[in-house]
Amino acid sequence: MANFKGHALPGSFFLIIGVWWSVKFPLKHFHQKGKKNRLSQKQQRVEIIEAAVRIFCCVIGFLAEQLVRDGPFFHLYQDDHWVKMMNWQHSTMYLFFGISGIIDMLTYLFTHIVPLGVDRLVMCMSILNEGFLFYYHVHNRPPLDQHIHTLLVFIAFGGSITTFLEVLHRDNIVLELLRTSLAILQGSWFWQIGFVLFPPFGTVEWDQKDEHNIMFITMCFSWHCVAALFIVAINYMLVYCFLARSKKQEQGEIIGIQKLKSDYTDQTALLSSSDEE
């Protein structure tokens, strides 16, 4: 994690899942609107596939933290000292999110065994664990490094609170979209951390003690928030327009078929009356 690629990897994972949620949740909301909140078999399969993808991403992230060239290679304590604590903290983050994916998969595979809401509760604990890890991740570091990671902690704690509320109010589209926005924000902020602390392509390094840099990063965080909300809003409207257009075309086809049947019935009646005459 102590390089640009190490921040780009989890950032990409969060961005992918966040963008996917920004499409999935509106689809589910409009599909279930006015109906009982029960998932069809097709929707359950989608949830299982999503959980499997999340588990796969967490396994990749965990192995990447352990098996990089200067990684701990699964050694926690060796030669009277702890081995690569930063890598182990990041591995623990991936471990918790992997467990969350497993619980999600079990929830939809064994609906009669796993209580409803356990998946959201475990996800809440995973995000909360990430916040605690990063809160104790930046001691004795330069001010800019501490500040930019502290902003990430705010996102994690906000995501954990939102997900816990979903335990109490499941399938609430507002909470789901808020969680989606925070996931996208977290992904983009991981990338921002990588660009600030480990500038790629040989660009000039940031002065991590400059107060103006800290002020700019705070303002940049607000821009990331706006961008995340914008992405969620755009995808929500695109899903709505797509479903509305599909429904309109479907209704037009039904009306067309009914009209053809009506014309056919009328012609048949005319032919029958002509034959009688």
Buried (B, 14 or more C-beta within 10 A) or exposed (E): BEEBEBBBBBBBBBBBBBBBBBBBBBBBBBEBEEEEEEBEEEBBEBBBEBBBBBBEBBBEBBBBBBEBEEBBEEEEEEEEEEBBEEBBBBBBBBBBBBBBBBBBBBBBEEEEEBEEEBBBBBBBBBBBBBBBBBBEBBEEBBBBBBBBBEBBBBBBBBBBBBBBBBBEEBEBBEBBBBBBBBBBBBBBBBBBBBBBBBEEEEEEEBEBEEEEBBEBBEEBBEEBBEBBBEBBEEBBEEBBEBBEEEEEEEEEEEEEEEEEEEEEEEEEEEEEEEEEE
